[in-house]
Amino acid sequence: MASNLQEKGQGLVEFALIFTVLLLVGFGALDLGRVFQTLITITNASREGARYLSLHPADNANGFSGTISAARSEAQGSIPDITLVQTEVSLCIDHDPFQGCDSGFPVRVKVSYPFKFFMGWLIHSPVTLSHSTEMIVP
């Protein structure tokens, strides 16, 4: 009878060890999926901001408000509660933007987002995810 009790206790200990590992793997997979979703979202946001800026190079007169608004609305269309903390806009790269941005000059939009993991105690959180897109003014 004592051996049956020991075997039941052994099964409980084994289950506790395996369950902990399964939880770590499950939350890790969940975080990995969230990272990829966020990367795709900020990539699309920077692309939309660069597209808007390449079509409206005079947006610098408004402090690039249209470009930043286009990037934010694209991001919030994918993840409603996302807040892009930093959007860097470069108009007429390798050219003086105050002289006007001629056709054929590149524009760049960089979007950054601080990503927080569910398992922040295991992985240093937040991690800044960013993407930069460059397009040519037509």
Wavefront OBJ file of the C-alpha trace (Angstrom):
o trace
v 0.000 0.000 0.000
v 2.858 2.360 0.688
v 4.168 1.880 -2.850
v 0.808 2.984 -4.330
v 0.930 6.237 -2.367
v 4.502 6.879 -3.505
v 3.536 6.290 -7.141
v 0.617 8.733 -6.878
v 2.893 11.351 -5.369
v 5.471 10.738 -8.086
v 2.850 11.286 -10.795
v 1.820 14.571 -9.185
v 5.417 15.819 -9.093
v 5.990 14.817 -12.723
v 2.777 16.570 -13.767
v 3.819 19.760 -11.941
v 7.197 19.777 -13.699
v 5.752 19.110 -17.160
v 2.889 21.585 -16.650
v 5.372 24.370 -15.847
v 7.316 23.683 -19.032
v 4.104 23.528 -21.076
v 2.987 26.889 -19.662
v 6.331 28.476 -20.591
v 6.146 27.060 -24.123
v 2.514 28.155 -24.506
v 3.088 31.734 -23.352
v 6.290 31.871 -25.418
v 4.349 30.886 -28.536
v 1.690 33.471 -27.700
v 4.326 36.200 -27.302
v 6.030 35.169 -30.537
v 2.731 35.479 -32.402
v 2.131 38.915 -30.880
v 5.645 40.029 -31.899
v 5.030 39.014 -35.507
v 1.618 40.712 -35.563
v 3.133 43.919 -34.175
v 6.047 43.814 -36.643
v 3.647 43.431 -39.558
v 1.536 46.295 -38.207
v 4.438 48.744 -37.827
v 5.802 47.707 -41.234
v 2.456 48.536 -42.814
v 2.252 51.791 -40.834
v 5.686 52.970 -41.990
v 4.852 51.971 -45.554
v 1.579 53.913 -45.462
v 3.300 56.957 -43.955
v 6.015 56.867 -46.640
v 3.400 56.475 -49.370
v 1.482 59.482 -48.066
v 4.655 61.575 -47.789
v 5.857 60.658 -51.275
v 2.512 61.788 -52.709
v 2.287 64.903 -50.479
v 5.867 66.218 -50.094
v 4.534 69.600 -48.926
v 3.342 67.942 -45.695
v 6.438 69.304 -43.923
v 4.672 72.701 -43.705
v 2.212 71.099 -41.253
v 4.881 69.345 -39.202
v 4.238 66.100 -41.092
v 0.842 65.793 -39.401
v -0.740 64.081 -42.421
v 2.105 61.568 -42.659
v 1.979 60.721 -38.955
v -1.816 60.518 -39.071
v -1.676 58.119 -42.045
v 0.814 55.879 -40.211
v -1.221 55.890 -36.989
v -4.530 55.162 -38.679
v -2.973 52.232 -40.577
v -1.579 50.805 -37.331
v -4.834 51.256 -35.433
v -6.710 49.511 -38.232
v -4.762 46.332 -37.417
v -4.355 46.641 -33.644
v -6.958 49.081 -32.227
v -5.161 49.781 -28.920
v -1.681 50.345 -30.412
v -0.008 53.708 -29.807
v 2.975 54.524 -31.992
v 5.236 56.425 -29.638
v 7.754 57.569 -32.188
v 7.415 58.311 -35.871
v 10.498 59.829 -37.509
v 9.964 61.510 -40.860
v 12.772 62.465 -43.254
v 11.861 64.495 -46.304
v 14.139 64.719 -49.347
v 17.005 62.612 -48.052
v 20.410 63.928 -49.235
v 18.699 67.158 -50.317
v 17.686 70.387 -48.569
v 13.982 69.936 -47.713
v 13.459 73.694 -47.471
v 14.201 74.073 -51.188
v 11.322 71.778 -52.040
v 11.332 68.100 -52.746
v 11.681 67.422 -56.438
v 10.537 64.344 -58.251
v 12.943 61.445 -57.869
v 14.140 62.252 -54.337
v 13.571 59.694 -51.567
v 11.524 60.211 -48.418
v 11.788 58.036 -45.306
v 9.389 57.214 -42.480
v 10.512 55.235 -39.417
v 7.946 53.907 -36.948
v 8.874 52.598 -33.480
v 6.803 50.811 -30.861
v 7.774 49.551 -27.368
v 6.567 45.934 -27.227
v 5.790 44.434 -23.809
v 5.907 40.664 -23.419
v 3.410 38.679 -21.352
v 6.415 37.039 -19.718
v 8.222 40.308 -18.980
v 9.904 38.743 -15.964
v 11.635 36.198 -18.221
v 12.431 38.414 -21.210
v 13.601 41.999 -20.684
v 10.554 44.092 -21.497
v 9.769 46.402 -23.272
v 11.663 45.812 -26.495
v 11.541 48.550 -29.123
v 10.350 47.257 -32.485
v 10.908 49.586 -35.430
v 10.711 49.625 -39.198
v 11.829 52.184 -41.740
v 10.413 52.604 -45.251
v 11.878 54.700 -48.023
v 9.976 55.747 -51.159
v 10.673 58.021 -54.110
v 8.667 61.179 -54.812
v 6.996 60.612 -58.199
l 1 2 3 4 5 6 7 8 9 10 11 12 13 14 15 16 17 18 19 20 21 22 23 24 25 26 27 28 29 30 31 32 33 34 35 36 37 38 39 40 41 42 43 44 45 46 47 48 49 50 51 52 53 54 55 56 57 58 59 60 61 62 63 64 65 66 67 68 69 70 71 72 73 74 75 76 77 78 79 80 81 82 83 84 85 86 87 88 89 90 91 92 93 94 95 96 97 98 99 100 101 102 103 104 105 106 107 108 109 110 111 112 113 114 115 116 117 118 119 120 121 122 123 124 125 126 127 128 129 130 131 132 133 134 135 136 137 138
